[in-house]
């Protein structure tokens, strides 16, 4: 089954940030759209302003990978149908909206996630 770009985007938002609340979902949507509109570097070269190309760029989103660390990935955009809130966030981002404070960021991570300190030791020391 072929999904529209909007449907894929809503599915990605749910899969990547469905448990992060509205601001978390909008943050992910903002970053994805920043990659779509990047005027330089890797995302311009690979995405070329195309949302589908950004979503399916290899090794960018675990929700698009059929295997993660050699294991079958049960949580993918194909196995996780979106709800109305995910379509609403996708439409919000597709309309050009951005979450304040995200700016032109091209990556995201949750500094409160238990694994964040492994990759970002300074995050463990931030008093949030």
N, CA, C and O atoms as a GROMACS GRO file, in nm:
protein
  512
    1UNK      N    1   0.085  -0.118   0.000
    1UNK     CA    2   0.000   0.000   0.000
    1UNK      C    3   0.090   0.124   0.000
    1UNK      O    4   0.186   0.132   0.076
    2UNK      N    5   0.057   0.218  -0.083
    2UNK     CA    6   0.134   0.341  -0.092
    2UNK      C    7   0.061   0.450  -0.013
    2UNK      O    8  -0.057   0.476  -0.035
    3UNK      N    9   0.134   0.512   0.079
    3UNK     CA   10   0.076   0.619   0.161
    3UNK      C   11   0.115   0.754   0.103
    3UNK      O   12   0.221   0.769   0.042
    4UNK      N   13   0.028   0.852   0.122
    4UNK     CA   14   0.061   0.989   0.084
    4UNK      C   15   0.172   1.041   0.175
    4UNK      O   16   0.198   0.984   0.280
    5UNK      N   17   0.236   1.149   0.134
    5UNK     CA   18   0.341   1.209   0.216
    5UNK      C   19   0.284   1.254   0.351
    5UNK      O   20   0.349   1.238   0.454
    6UNK      N   21   0.164   1.309   0.351
    6UNK     CA   22   0.098   1.352   0.475
    6UNK      C   23   0.077   1.234   0.569
    6UNK      O   24   0.104   1.244   0.688
    7UNK      N   25   0.029   1.122   0.514
    7UNK     CA   26   0.007   1.002   0.594
    7UNK      C   27   0.138   0.950   0.653
    7UNK      O   28   0.145   0.915   0.770
    8UNK      N   29   0.242   0.945   0.570
    8UNK     CA   30   0.374   0.900   0.619
    8UNK      C   31   0.425   0.991   0.729
    8UNK      O   32   0.479   0.944   0.829
    9UNK      N   33   0.408   1.122   0.711
    9UNK     CA   34   0.453   1.219   0.809
    9UNK      C   35   0.378   1.200   0.942
    9UNK      O   36   0.439   1.201   1.048
   10UNK      N   37   0.247   1.184   0.936
   10UNK     CA   38   0.168   1.160   1.058
   10UNK      C   39   0.213   1.032   1.127
   10UNK      O   40   0.223   1.028   1.250
   11UNK      N   41   0.239   0.928   1.050
   11UNK     CA   42   0.286   0.801   1.106
   11UNK      C   43   0.423   0.818   1.171
   11UNK      O   44   0.448   0.763   1.278
   12UNK      N   45   0.512   0.893   1.105
   12UNK     CA   46   0.644   0.917   1.162
   12UNK      C   47   0.634   0.995   1.292
   12UNK      O   48   0.703   0.963   1.389
   13UNK      N   49   0.549   1.095   1.295
   13UNK     CA   50   0.530   1.175   1.417
   13UNK      C   51   0.482   1.086   1.530
   13UNK      O   52   0.533   1.095   1.642
   14UNK      N   53   0.385   1.000   1.503
   14UNK     CA   54   0.335   0.910   1.608
   14UNK      C   55   0.444   0.816   1.655
   14UNK      O   56   0.464   0.799   1.775
   15UNK      N   57   0.514   0.756   1.562
   15UNK     CA   58   0.614   0.656   1.596
   15UNK      C   59   0.735   0.717   1.668
   15UNK      O   60   0.785   0.659   1.764
   16UNK      N   61   0.781   0.832   1.622
   16UNK     CA   62   0.900   0.894   1.681
   16UNK      C   63   0.869   0.971   1.809
   16UNK      O   64   0.955   0.981   1.896
   17UNK      N   65   0.748   1.026   1.822
   17UNK     CA   66   0.723   1.114   1.936
   17UNK      C   67   0.583   1.102   1.993
   17UNK      O   68   0.538   1.191   2.066
   18UNK      N   69   0.513   0.994   1.964
   18UNK     CA   70   0.376   0.978   2.012
   18UNK      C   71   0.361   0.985   2.162
   18UNK      O   72   0.255   1.024   2.212
   19UNK      N   73   0.463   0.949   2.236
   19UNK     CA   74   0.457   0.953   2.382
   19UNK      C   75   0.521   1.076   2.443
   19UNK      O   76   0.539   1.084   2.565
   20UNK      N   77   0.555   1.172   2.359
   20UNK     CA   78   0.627   1.291   2.407
   20UNK      C   79   0.538   1.413   2.427
   20UNK      O   80   0.588   1.521   2.459
   21UNK      N   81   0.409   1.398   2.411
   21UNK     CA   82   0.318   1.512   2.426
   21UNK      C   83   0.316   1.598   2.302
   21UNK      O   84   0.392   1.576   2.208
   22UNK      N   85   0.230   1.697   2.302
   22UNK     CA   86   0.210   1.782   2.184
   22UNK      C   87   0.338   1.858   2.147
   22UNK      O   88   0.371   1.868   2.029
   23UNK      N   89   0.409   1.911   2.246
   23UNK     CA   90   0.532   1.984   2.215
   23UNK      C   91   0.640   1.892   2.159
   23UNK      O   92   0.714   1.931   2.070
   24UNK      N   93   0.649   1.770   2.210
   24UNK     CA   94   0.746   1.674   2.158
   24UNK      C   95   0.715   1.638   2.014
   24UNK      O   96   0.805   1.628   1.931
   25UNK      N   97   0.587   1.618   1.985
   25UNK     CA   98   0.548   1.585   1.848
   25UNK      C   99   0.575   1.703   1.755
   25UNK      O  100   0.621   1.684   1.642
   26UNK      N  101   0.545   1.824   1.801
   26UNK     CA  102   0.571   1.943   1.719
   26UNK      C  103   0.721   1.966   1.700
   26UNK      O  104   0.764   2.013   1.595
   27UNK      N  105   0.800   1.933   1.801
   27UNK     CA  106   0.946   1.946   1.789
   27UNK      C  107   0.998   1.852   1.681
   27UNK      O  108   1.079   1.893   1.597
   28UNK      N  109   0.954   1.728   1.682
   28UNK     CA  110   0.996   1.632   1.580
   28UNK      C  111   0.950   1.677   1.442
   28UNK      O  112   1.026   1.673   1.346
   29UNK      N  113   0.826   1.721   1.432
   29UNK     CA  114   0.773   1.768   1.304
   29UNK      C  115   0.851   1.889   1.253
   29UNK      O  116   0.877   1.900   1.133
   30UNK      N  117   0.889   1.979   1.343
   30UNK     CA  118   0.968   2.096   1.305
   30UNK      C  119   1.104   2.055   1.250
   30UNK      O  120   1.148   2.106   1.147
   31UNK      N  121   1.170   1.963   1.319
   31UNK     CA  122   1.301   1.917   1.274
   31UNK      C  123   1.292   1.849   1.138
   31UNK      O  124   1.376   1.871   1.051
   32UNK      N  125   1.190   1.767   1.119
   32UNK     CA  126   1.174   1.699   0.989
   32UNK      C  127   1.155   1.803   0.880
   32UNK      O  128   1.217   1.794   0.774
   33UNK      N  129   1.070   1.901   0.903
   33UNK     CA  130   1.047   2.004   0.800
   33UNK      C  131   1.171   2.091   0.780
   33UNK      O  132   1.196   2.138   0.669
   34UNK      N  133   1.250   2.113   0.886
   34UNK     CA  134   1.377   2.184   0.869
   34UNK      C  135   1.468   2.107   0.773
   34UNK      O  136   1.538   2.167   0.692
   35UNK      N  137   1.466   1.975   0.784
   35UNK     CA  138   1.547   1.894   0.692
   35UNK      C  139   1.494   1.905   0.549
   35UNK      O  140   1.572   1.911   0.454
   36UNK      N  141   1.364   1.909   0.534
   36UNK     CA  142   1.304   1.924   0.401
   36UNK      C  143   1.348   2.056   0.339
   36UNK      O  144   1.377   2.061   0.219
   37UNK      N  145   1.353   2.160   0.419
   37UNK     CA  146   1.384   2.294   0.367
   37UNK      C  147   1.530   2.334   0.380
   37UNK      O  148   1.566   2.449   0.354
   38UNK      N  149   1.617   2.240   0.420
   38UNK     CA  150   1.760   2.271   0.436
   38UNK      C  151   1.817   2.321   0.304
   38UNK      O  152   1.791   2.265   0.197
   39UNK      N  153   1.896   2.427   0.313
   39UNK     CA  154   1.954   2.486   0.192
   39UNK      C  155   2.102   2.454   0.179
   39UNK      O  156   2.174   2.518   0.101
   40UNK      N  157   2.148   2.354   0.256
   40UNK     CA  158   2.290   2.320   0.255
   40UNK      C  159   2.308   2.177   0.305
   40UNK      O  160   2.216   2.120   0.365
   41UNK      N  161   2.423   2.121   0.282
   41UNK     CA  162   2.466   1.997   0.344
   41UNK      C  163   2.391   1.871   0.304
   41UNK      O  164   2.329   1.862   0.198
   42UNK      N  165   2.400   1.774   0.395
   42UNK     CA  166   2.348   1.640   0.374
   42UNK      C  167   2.200   1.638   0.337
   42UNK      O  168   2.160   1.566   0.246
   43UNK      N  169   2.120   1.716   0.407
   43UNK     CA  170   1.975   1.711   0.383
   43UNK      C  171   1.937   1.775   0.250
   43UNK      O  172   1.839   1.733   0.189
   44UNK      N  173   2.010   1.876   0.206
   44UNK     CA  174   1.985   1.930   0.073
   44UNK      C  175   2.022   1.826  -0.032
   44UNK      O  176   1.949   1.805  -0.129
   45UNK      N  177   2.137   1.762  -0.013
   45UNK     CA  178   2.186   1.663  -0.109
   45UNK      C  179   2.094   1.542  -0.119
   45UNK      O  180   2.063   1.496  -0.229
   46UNK      N  181   2.050   1.491  -0.005
   46UNK     CA  182   1.970   1.368  -0.007
   46UNK      C  183   1.820   1.392  -0.011
   46UNK      O  184   1.747   1.317  -0.076
   47UNK      N  185   1.774   1.496   0.057
   47UNK     CA  186   1.630   1.521   0.063
   47UNK      C  187   1.576   1.600  -0.053
   47UNK      O  188   1.464   1.577  -0.098
   48UNK      N  189   1.656   1.695  -0.102
   48UNK     CA  190   1.619   1.777  -0.216
   48UNK      C  191   1.480   1.839  -0.203
   48UNK      O  192   1.408   1.852  -0.301
   49UNK      N  193   1.445   1.877  -0.080
   49UNK     CA  194   1.316   1.941  -0.058
   49UNK      C  195   1.196   1.849  -0.064
   49UNK      O  196   1.083   1.896  -0.074
   50UNK      N  197   1.219   1.720  -0.059
   50UNK     CA  198   1.112   1.620  -0.073
   50UNK      C  199   1.091   1.548   0.060
   50UNK      O  200   1.180   1.478   0.108
   51UNK      N  201   0.974   1.566   0.119
   51UNK     CA  202   0.942   1.505   0.249
   51UNK      C  203   0.963   1.354   0.248
   51UNK      O  204   1.018   1.299   0.343
   52UNK      N  205   0.919   1.287   0.145
   52UNK     CA  206   0.935   1.141   0.137
   52UNK      C  207   1.082   1.101   0.139
   52UNK      O  208   1.119   1.004   0.206
   53UNK      N  209   1.166   1.175   0.067
   53UNK     CA  210   1.309   1.144   0.066
   53UNK      C  211   1.370   1.165   0.203
   53UNK      O  212   1.458   1.089   0.244
   54UNK      N  213   1.326   1.268   0.274
   54UNK     CA  214   1.376   1.292   0.410
   54UNK      C  215   1.333   1.179   0.503
   54UNK      O  216   1.414   1.129   0.581
   55UNK      N  217   1.207   1.138   0.496
   55UNK     CA  218   1.157   1.030   0.582
   55UNK      C  219   1.232   0.900   0.555
   55UNK      O  220   1.264   0.827   0.649
   56UNK      N  221   1.258   0.870   0.430
   56UNK     CA  222   1.320   0.742   0.395
   56UNK      C  223   1.472   0.749   0.379
   56UNK      O  224   1.532   0.654   0.330
   57UNK      N  225   1.534   0.860   0.418
   57UNK     CA  226   1.680   0.865   0.412
   57UNK      C  227   1.735   0.756   0.504
   57UNK      O  228   1.695   0.747   0.620
   58UNK      N  229   1.824   0.672   0.453
   58UNK     CA  230   1.874   0.559   0.533
   58UNK      C  231   1.931   0.600   0.668
   58UNK      O  232   2.003   0.700   0.681
   59UNK      N  233   1.897   0.521   0.769
   59UNK     CA  234   1.950   0.532   0.906
   59UNK      C  235   1.915   0.661   0.978
   59UNK      O  236   1.986   0.700   1.071
   60UNK      N  237   1.808   0.727   0.938
   60UNK     CA  238   1.769   0.851   1.005
   60UNK      C  239   1.662   0.831   1.111
   60UNK      O  240   1.670   0.889   1.219
   61UNK      N  241   1.563   0.749   1.082
   61UNK     CA  242   1.452   0.728   1.174
   61UNK      C  243   1.435   0.579   1.199
   61UNK      O  244   1.416   0.502   1.105
   62UNK      N  245   1.442   0.537   1.325
   62UNK     CA  246   1.426   0.395   1.356
   62UNK      C  247   1.288   0.344   1.315
   62UNK      O  248   1.272   0.225   1.287
   63UNK      N  249   1.190   0.432   1.312
   63UNK     CA  250   1.055   0.391   1.274
   63UNK      C  251   1.043   0.349   1.128
   63UNK      O  252   0.941   0.291   1.089
   64UNK      N  253   1.143   0.377   1.048
   64UNK     CA  254   1.140   0.340   0.908
   64UNK      C  255   1.226   0.215   0.884
   64UNK      O  256   1.223   0.157   0.775
   65UNK      N  257   1.301   0.175   0.984
   65UNK     CA  258   1.390   0.059   0.972
   65UNK      C  259   1.317  -0.070   1.006
   65UNK      O  260   1.249  -0.079   1.108
   66UNK      N  261   1.333  -0.171   0.921
   66UNK     CA  262   1.270  -0.300   0.950
   66UNK      C  263   1.346  -0.376   1.057
   66UNK      O  264   1.289  -0.460   1.126
   67UNK      N  265   1.476  -0.346   1.071
   67UNK     CA  266   1.558  -0.406   1.177
   67UNK      C  267   1.636  -0.297   1.249
   67UNK      O  268   1.683  -0.201   1.188
   68UNK      N  269   1.648  -0.313   1.381
   68UNK     CA  270   1.725  -0.221   1.463
   68UNK      C  271   1.818  -0.307   1.548
   68UNK      O  272   1.773  -0.395   1.621
   69UNK      N  273   1.948  -0.281   1.538
   69UNK     CA  274   2.050  -0.360   1.609
   69UNK      C  275   2.034  -0.509   1.581
   69UNK      O  276   2.053  -0.592   1.670
   70UNK      N  277   2.000  -0.544   1.456
   70UNK     CA  278   1.988  -0.682   1.415
   70UNK      C  279   1.859  -0.751   1.454
   70UNK      O  280   1.838  -0.868   1.420
   71UNK      N  281   1.772  -0.682   1.524
   71UNK     CA  282   1.644  -0.737   1.568
   71UNK      C  283   1.531  -0.679   1.483
   71UNK      O  284   1.538  -0.565   1.438
   72UNK      N  285   1.428  -0.759   1.461
   72UNK     CA  286   1.310  -0.710   1.389
   72UNK      C  287   1.249  -0.595   1.468
   72UNK      O  288   1.230  -0.605   1.589
   73UNK      N  289   1.218  -0.487   1.400
   73UNK     CA  290   1.161  -0.369   1.463
   73UNK      C  291   1.008  -0.379   1.459
   73UNK      O  292   0.949  -0.368   1.351
   74UNK      N  293   0.943  -0.401   1.574
   74UNK     CA  294   0.797  -0.413   1.574
   74UNK      C  295   0.726  -0.277   1.567
   74UNK      O  296   0.606  -0.271   1.538
   75UNK      N  297   0.798  -0.170   1.594
   75UNK     CA  298   0.736  -0.037   1.597
   75UNK      C  299   0.782   0.041   1.475
   75UNK      O  300   0.883   0.112   1.480
   76UNK      N  301   0.708   0.028   1.367
   76UNK     CA  302   0.742   0.100   1.244
   76UNK      C  303   0.625   0.188   1.202
   76UNK      O  304   0.516   0.180   1.258
   77UNK      N  305   0.650   0.270   1.102
   77UNK     CA  306   0.542   0.357   1.053
   77UNK      C  307   0.433   0.275   0.986
   77UNK      O  308   0.320   0.322   0.972
   78UNK      N  309   0.465   0.154   0.944
   78UNK     CA  310   0.363   0.069   0.879
   78UNK      C  311   0.277  -0.002   0.982
   78UNK      O  312   0.162  -0.035   0.953
   79UNK      N  313   0.331  -0.027   1.101
   79UNK     CA  314   0.258  -0.099   1.205
   79UNK      C  315   0.190  -0.006   1.304
   79UNK      O  316   0.121  -0.052   1.395
   80UNK      N  317   0.208   0.124   1.287
   80UNK     CA  318   0.158   0.220   1.385
   80UNK      C  319   0.069   0.323   1.318
   80UNK      O  320   0.117   0.431   1.283
   81UNK      N  321  -0.059   0.293   1.300
   81UNK     CA  322  -0.147   0.391   1.234
   81UNK      C  323  -0.166   0.516   1.320
   81UNK      O  324  -0.181   0.507   1.442
   82UNK      N  325  -0.164   0.633   1.256
   82UNK     CA  326  -0.179   0.758   1.331
   82UNK      C  327  -0.322   0.784   1.376
   82UNK      O  328  -0.418   0.727   1.324
   83UNK      N  329  -0.332   0.872   1.474
   83UNK     CA  330  -0.460   0.919   1.523
   83UNK      C  331  -0.477   1.063   1.476
   83UNK      O  332  -0.385   1.120   1.416
   84UNK      N  333  -0.591   1.123   1.502
   84UNK     CA  334  -0.618   1.258   1.452
   84UNK      C  335  -0.513   1.358   1.499
   84UNK      O  336  -0.476   1.446   1.422
   85UNK      N  337  -0.466   1.348   1.621
   85UNK     CA  338  -0.366   1.443   1.672
   85UNK      C  339  -0.239   1.441   1.587
   85UNK      O  340  -0.176   1.545   1.568
   86UNK      N  341  -0.201   1.324   1.536
   86UNK     CA  342  -0.080   1.312   1.455
   86UNK      C  343  -0.099   1.378   1.318
   86UNK      O  344  -0.007   1.440   1.264
   87UNK      N  345  -0.219   1.364   1.263
   87UNK     CA  346  -0.251   1.435   1.138
   87UNK      C  347  -0.252   1.586   1.164
   87UNK      O  348  -0.205   1.663   1.081
   88UNK      N  349  -0.307   1.627   1.278
   88UNK     CA  350  -0.312   1.770   1.310
   88UNK      C  351  -0.173   1.830   1.320
   88UNK      O  352  -0.149   1.939   1.270
   89UNK      N  353  -0.080   1.757   1.385
   89UNK     CA  354   0.057   1.806   1.398
   89UNK      C  355   0.124   1.807   1.260
   89UNK      O  356   0.196   1.902   1.228
   90UNK      N  357   0.102   1.704   1.181
   90UNK     CA  358   0.159   1.701   1.046
   90UNK      C  359   0.108   1.820   0.964
   90UNK      O  360   0.186   1.887   0.898
   91UNK      N  361  -0.022   1.845   0.968
   91UNK     CA  362  -0.080   1.958   0.894
   91UNK      C  363  -0.024   2.090   0.945
   91UNK      O  364   0.004   2.181   0.866
   92UNK      N  365  -0.008   2.101   1.076
   92UNK     CA  366   0.048   2.221   1.138
   92UNK      C  367   0.188   2.248   1.081
   92UNK      O  368   0.219   2.360   1.043
   93UNK      N  369   0.272   2.145   1.076
   93UNK     CA  370   0.409   2.160   1.026
   93UNK      C  371   0.411   2.183   0.875
   93UNK      O  372   0.489   2.264   0.825
   94UNK      N  373   0.327   2.111   0.803
   94UNK     CA  374   0.322   2.127   0.658
   94UNK      C  375   0.274   2.267   0.617
   94UNK      O  376   0.301   2.313   0.506
   95UNK      N  377   0.203   2.334   0.709
   95UNK     CA  378   0.156   2.470   0.684
   95UNK      C  379   0.263   2.575   0.711
   95UNK      O  380   0.240   2.694   0.695
   96UNK      N  381   0.382   2.529   0.752
   96UNK     CA  382   0.492   2.622   0.774
   96UNK      C  383   0.515   2.662   0.918
   96UNK      O  384   0.601   2.746   0.946
   97UNK      N  385   0.439   2.606   1.011
   97UNK     CA  386   0.456   2.639   1.151
   97UNK      C  387   0.581   2.572   1.207
   97UNK      O  388   0.623   2.466   1.160
   98UNK      N  389   0.640   2.636   1.310
   98UNK     CA  390   0.756   2.581   1.380
   98UNK      C  391   0.736   2.600   1.529
   98UNK      O  392   0.679   2.699   1.574
   99UNK      N  393   0.784   2.504   1.605
   99UNK     CA  394   0.778   2.516   1.750
   99UNK      C  395   0.882   2.618   1.794
   99UNK      O  396   0.999   2.606   1.758
  100UNK      N  397   0.844   2.720   1.872
  100UNK     CA  398   0.941   2.819   1.919
  100UNK      C  399   1.055   2.750   1.994
  100UNK      O  400   1.034   2.656   2.070
  101UNK      N  401   1.174   2.800   1.971
  101UNK     CA  402   1.291   2.745   2.039
  101UNK      C  403   1.363   2.637   1.959
  101UNK      O  404   1.476   2.601   1.991
  102UNK      N  405   1.299   2.586   1.854
  102UNK     CA  406   1.362   2.483   1.772
  102UNK      C  407   1.448   2.547   1.663
  102UNK      O  408   1.551   2.491   1.624
  103UNK      N  409   1.406   2.662   1.615
  103UNK     CA  410   1.483   2.732   1.513
  103UNK      C  411   1.502   2.648   1.389
  103UNK      O  412   1.407   2.593   1.335
  104UNK      N  413   1.626   2.637   1.346
  104UNK     CA  414   1.660   2.562   1.225
  104UNK      C  415   1.724   2.427   1.259
  104UNK      O  416   1.795   2.371   1.176
  105UNK      N  417   1.700   2.376   1.379
  105UNK     CA  418   1.761   2.249   1.421
  105UNK      C  419   1.731   2.137   1.322
  105UNK      O  420   1.620   2.127   1.268
  106UNK      N  421   1.832   2.052   1.299
  106UNK     CA  422   1.817   1.940   1.207
  106UNK      C  423   1.818   1.805   1.279
  106UNK      O  424   1.802   1.701   1.215
  107UNK      N  425   1.836   1.806   1.410
  107UNK     CA  426   1.838   1.682   1.489
  107UNK      C  427   1.761   1.706   1.618
  107UNK      O  428   1.737   1.820   1.658
  108UNK      N  429   1.725   1.597   1.682
  108UNK     CA  430   1.657   1.606   1.810
  108UNK      C  431   1.695   1.487   1.897
  108UNK      O  432   1.736   1.381   1.848
  109UNK      N  433   1.682   1.506   2.026
  109UNK     CA  434   1.693   1.398   2.124
  109UNK      C  435   1.626   1.445   2.251
  109UNK      O  436   1.610   1.565   2.273
  110UNK      N  437   1.586   1.352   2.332
  110UNK     CA  438   1.522   1.384   2.459
  110UNK      C  439   1.630   1.380   2.567
  110UNK      O  440   1.679   1.272   2.599
  111UNK      N  441   1.668   1.495   2.624
  111UNK     CA  442   1.775   1.497   2.724
  111UNK      C  443   1.737   1.424   2.853
  111UNK      O  444   1.824   1.394   2.935
  112UNK      N  445   1.610   1.395   2.872
  112UNK     CA  446   1.567   1.326   2.993
  112UNK      C  447   1.561   1.174   2.974
  112UNK      O  448   1.540   1.100   3.070
  113UNK      N  449   1.580   1.129   2.852
  113UNK     CA  450   1.578   0.985   2.826
  113UNK      C  451   1.696   0.920   2.897
  113UNK      O  452   1.803   0.979   2.909
  114UNK      N  453   1.675   0.798   2.944
  114UNK     CA  454   1.779   0.732   3.024
  114UNK      C  455   1.908   0.710   2.946
  114UNK      O  456   2.015   0.704   3.007
  115UNK      N  457   1.903   0.698   2.814
  115UNK     CA  458   2.023   0.675   2.735
  115UNK      C  459   2.091   0.804   2.692
  115UNK      O  460   2.201   0.800   2.638
  116UNK      N  461   2.029   0.919   2.715
  116UNK     CA  462   2.086   1.046   2.670
  116UNK      C  463   2.225   1.070   2.728
  116UNK      O  464   2.313   1.120   2.658
  117UNK      N  465   2.245   1.034   2.855
  117UNK     CA  466   2.373   1.060   2.920
  117UNK      C  467   2.488   0.982   2.856
  117UNK      O  468   2.603   1.025   2.863
  118UNK      N  469   2.458   0.870   2.794
  118UNK     CA  470   2.562   0.791   2.726
  118UNK      C  471   2.620   0.871   2.610
  118UNK      O  472   2.742   0.874   2.591
  119UNK      N  473   2.534   0.936   2.534
  119UNK     CA  474   2.576   1.007   2.415
  119UNK      C  475   2.600   1.156   2.439
  119UNK      O  476   2.678   1.219   2.368
  120UNK      N  477   2.534   1.211   2.539
  120UNK     CA  478   2.544   1.352   2.570
  120UNK      C  479   2.566   1.367   2.721
  120UNK      O  480   2.473   1.403   2.794
  121UNK      N  481   2.688   1.340   2.769
  121UNK     CA  482   2.713   1.342   2.914
  121UNK      C  483   2.676   1.474   2.980
  121UNK      O  484   2.637   1.477   3.096
  122UNK      N  485   2.689   1.584   2.906
  122UNK     CA  486   2.653   1.713   2.962
  122UNK      C  487   2.504   1.722   2.993
  122UNK      O  488   2.464   1.800   3.079
  123UNK      N  489   2.421   1.644   2.922
  123UNK     CA  490   2.277   1.646   2.946
  123UNK      C  491   2.244   1.591   3.083
  123UNK      O  492   2.146   1.634   3.145
  124UNK      N  493   2.323   1.498   3.132
  124UNK     CA  494   2.298   1.439   3.263
  124UNK      C  495   2.322   1.539   3.374
  124UNK      O  496   2.270   1.522   3.485
  125UNK      N  497   2.400   1.643   3.346
  125UNK     CA  498   2.433   1.740   3.448
  125UNK      C  499   2.344   1.864   3.445
  125UNK      O  500   2.353   1.950   3.532
  126UNK      N  501   2.258   1.872   3.344
  126UNK     CA  502   2.168   1.986   3.333
  126UNK      C  503   2.055   1.971   3.434
  126UNK      O  504   1.992   1.866   3.443
  127UNK      N  505   2.031   2.075   3.509
  127UNK     CA  506   1.924   2.074   3.609
  127UNK      C  507   1.797   2.123   3.542
  127UNK      O  508   1.773   2.244   3.534
  128UNK      N  509   1.714   2.028   3.494
  128UNK     CA  510   1.592   2.067   3.423
  128UNK      C  511   1.474   2.073   3.515
  128UNK      O  512   1.364   2.104   3.470
   0.00000   0.00000   0.00000
